[in-house]
């Protein structure tokens, strides 16, 4: 029958596109079940082989698109995600440190201008940084679902460690407050502490949201 031949042709194309994907057989079986349901719904309609192929591609996706999606998912691993966010957070930390030392050691006009510009918008910077942590939680939830919970905790704890060390050094004045003038004030320090406390809840809420999107 035409619809069965079209279904088999679609599955063969999908299998060919998936090539050496480690989950190829289970993926093909899942899509075979989807196709079976779709054929059962439309079986009474008189369609040509070309029309069946078009229907499968519109409802489920072209075999190349489906295979590409699965290959992309395969490339996103917990280790890659962990190191990506770890490096991103480290990049923020290093960039801030370099700018601080450049501001202290150099009198170049452009460095002072950049420093003044950034220290004039501390709350915007704080909100952007909290947005980074929300993005971290969302991406882990979206890519790994419920199994991403240990990865979220591991990534958060290791990434936030340099921030906590820096905050303690500043609080106990091991690092002079004058280094960050005019950024630091008692109010700003308290807000930083509060924001740090809120980072994990923000990550967790974003993680749950991302997990829902993955279903």
C-alpha positions as CSV (number, residue, x, y, z in Angstrom):
1,X,0.0,0.0,0.0
2,X,1.2,3.5,-0.8
3,X,1.1,4.9,2.7
4,X,3.1,1.9,4.1
5,X,5.7,2.3,1.3
6,X,6.0,6.0,2.1
7,X,6.4,5.3,5.8
8,X,9.2,2.8,5.1
9,X,10.9,5.2,2.7
10,X,10.8,7.9,5.3
11,X,12.3,5.6,8.0
12,X,15.0,4.4,5.6
13,X,16.0,8.0,4.8
14,X,16.0,8.8,8.6
15,X,18.2,5.8,9.3
16,X,20.6,6.8,6.5
17,X,20.8,10.4,7.8
18,X,21.5,9.3,11.4
19,X,24.4,7.2,10.2
20,X,26.5,6.2,13.2
21,X,24.4,7.9,15.9
22,X,24.6,5.7,19.0
23,X,20.9,5.8,19.5
24,X,19.9,5.4,15.9
25,X,17.8,2.3,16.3
26,X,15.8,3.6,19.2
27,X,15.2,7.0,17.5
28,X,14.0,5.2,14.3
29,X,11.6,3.1,16.4
30,X,10.2,6.2,18.1
31,X,9.6,7.9,14.8
32,X,8.1,4.7,13.4
33,X,5.5,4.8,16.2
34,X,4.8,8.5,15.3
35,X,4.4,7.6,11.7
36,X,2.1,4.7,12.5
37,X,-0.2,7.0,14.4
38,X,-0.2,9.6,11.7
39,X,-1.0,7.0,9.0
40,X,-3.8,5.6,11.1
41,X,-5.4,9.1,11.3
42,X,-5.1,9.8,7.6
43,X,-5.4,6.3,6.2
44,X,-8.9,6.9,4.7
45,X,-7.6,9.9,2.7
46,X,-6.6,9.2,-0.8
47,X,-3.0,10.4,-1.1
48,X,-0.2,9.8,-3.6
49,X,3.3,8.7,-2.4
50,X,4.5,12.3,-2.8
51,X,1.6,13.6,-0.7
52,X,2.4,11.2,2.0
53,X,6.1,12.2,2.0
54,X,5.0,15.9,2.2
55,X,2.7,15.1,5.1
56,X,5.4,13.3,7.0
57,X,7.8,16.2,6.5
58,X,5.3,18.8,7.5
59,X,4.1,17.1,10.7
60,X,7.3,15.3,11.9
61,X,10.0,17.0,9.9
62,X,12.2,16.1,7.0
63,X,14.6,13.2,7.8
64,X,17.6,15.5,7.3
65,X,16.1,18.0,9.8
66,X,15.2,15.3,12.3
67,X,18.7,13.8,12.1
68,X,20.4,17.2,12.4
69,X,18.4,17.9,15.6
70,X,19.5,14.6,17.1
71,X,23.1,15.1,16.1
72,X,23.1,18.6,17.7
73,X,21.7,17.1,20.9
74,X,24.4,14.5,20.9
75,X,27.0,17.3,20.7
76,X,25.7,18.9,23.9
77,X,27.2,16.8,26.8
78,X,27.3,17.5,30.5
79,X,31.1,18.0,30.5
80,X,31.0,20.4,27.6
81,X,28.2,22.4,29.3
82,X,30.1,22.4,32.6
83,X,33.3,23.7,31.1
84,X,31.5,26.2,28.9
85,X,29.8,28.0,31.8
86,X,32.9,27.6,34.0
87,X,35.0,29.4,31.4
88,X,32.3,32.0,30.8
89,X,32.2,32.9,34.5
90,X,36.0,32.8,34.7
91,X,36.1,35.2,31.7
92,X,33.9,37.7,33.5
93,X,36.0,37.4,36.7
94,X,39.3,37.8,34.8
95,X,38.0,40.7,32.7
96,X,36.9,42.5,35.8
97,X,40.2,41.9,37.6
98,X,42.2,43.1,34.7
99,X,40.2,46.2,34.3
100,X,40.5,46.9,38.1
101,X,44.3,46.6,38.0
102,X,44.5,48.6,34.8
103,X,42.5,51.4,36.4
104,X,44.8,51.3,39.4
105,X,48.1,51.1,37.6
106,X,47.5,53.2,34.5
107,X,46.4,56.7,33.9
108,X,45.3,56.2,30.3
109,X,42.3,58.3,29.5
110,X,40.4,55.5,27.8
111,X,40.9,53.1,30.7
112,X,39.6,55.7,33.2
113,X,36.7,56.5,30.9
114,X,35.7,52.8,30.7
115,X,36.0,52.5,34.5
116,X,33.9,55.5,35.2
117,X,31.2,54.3,32.7
118,X,31.0,50.8,34.3
119,X,31.1,52.1,37.9
120,X,28.2,54.5,37.1
121,X,25.8,51.5,36.3
122,X,26.5,49.0,39.0
123,X,22.9,47.8,39.3
124,X,22.6,47.2,35.6
125,X,25.8,45.1,35.7
126,X,24.5,43.2,38.7
127,X,21.2,42.5,36.9
128,X,23.1,41.3,33.8
129,X,25.2,39.0,35.9
130,X,22.1,37.5,37.6
131,X,20.7,37.1,34.1
132,X,23.8,35.0,33.3
133,X,23.0,32.6,36.1
134,X,19.4,32.4,35.0
135,X,20.6,31.5,31.5
136,X,22.9,28.9,33.0
137,X,20.0,27.2,34.8
138,X,17.7,27.4,31.9
139,X,20.1,25.9,29.4
140,X,21.0,23.0,31.7
141,X,17.3,22.3,32.3
142,X,16.4,22.5,28.6
143,X,19.3,20.3,27.4
144,X,19.3,17.7,30.1
145,X,15.9,17.8,31.8
146,X,15.7,16.2,35.3
147,X,19.1,14.5,34.9
148,X,20.7,17.9,34.8
149,X,20.1,18.6,38.5
150,X,23.6,17.3,39.6
151,X,25.2,19.2,36.8
152,X,23.5,22.4,37.9
153,X,24.7,22.0,41.5
154,X,28.2,21.2,40.4
155,X,28.5,24.0,37.9
156,X,27.0,26.5,40.3
157,X,29.2,25.6,43.3
158,X,32.5,25.7,41.4
159,X,31.6,28.8,39.3
160,X,30.5,30.8,42.3
161,X,33.6,30.0,44.4
162,X,35.9,32.8,43.1
163,X,33.1,35.3,43.6
164,X,32.7,34.2,47.3
165,X,36.4,34.4,47.9
166,X,36.6,37.9,46.4
167,X,33.6,39.0,48.4
168,X,35.2,37.8,51.7
169,X,38.5,39.5,50.8
170,X,36.7,42.7,50.3
171,X,34.5,42.4,53.4
172,X,37.4,41.8,55.6
173,X,39.4,44.6,53.9
174,X,42.2,42.3,52.8
175,X,41.6,43.9,49.5
176,X,41.3,47.7,50.1
177,X,37.9,49.2,49.2
178,X,39.8,52.1,47.6
179,X,40.7,49.7,44.7
180,X,37.0,49.8,43.6
181,X,36.3,53.5,44.2
182,X,33.7,54.8,43.6
183,X,31.9,51.5,43.1
184,X,31.9,50.2,46.6
185,X,29.6,51.5,49.4
186,X,28.0,49.8,52.3
187,X,24.7,49.7,50.5
188,X,26.3,48.2,47.4
189,X,28.2,45.6,49.4
190,X,24.9,44.5,51.2
191,X,23.2,44.3,47.8
192,X,26.0,42.1,46.5
193,X,25.6,39.8,49.4
194,X,21.9,39.6,48.9
195,X,22.3,39.0,45.2
196,X,24.8,36.2,45.8
197,X,22.3,34.5,48.2
198,X,19.7,34.8,45.4
199,X,21.9,33.3,42.7
200,X,21.0,29.6,43.3
201,X,17.3,30.2,43.7
202,X,17.4,32.1,40.4
203,X,19.4,29.2,38.8
204,X,16.9,26.7,40.2
205,X,13.8,28.6,38.9
206,X,15.3,29.0,35.5
207,X,16.3,25.3,35.5
208,X,12.7,24.2,36.2
209,X,11.5,26.5,33.4
210,X,14.1,25.0,31.0
211,X,13.1,21.5,32.1
212,X,9.5,22.2,31.2
213,X,10.6,23.4,27.7
214,X,12.4,20.2,27.1
215,X,9.3,18.0,27.5
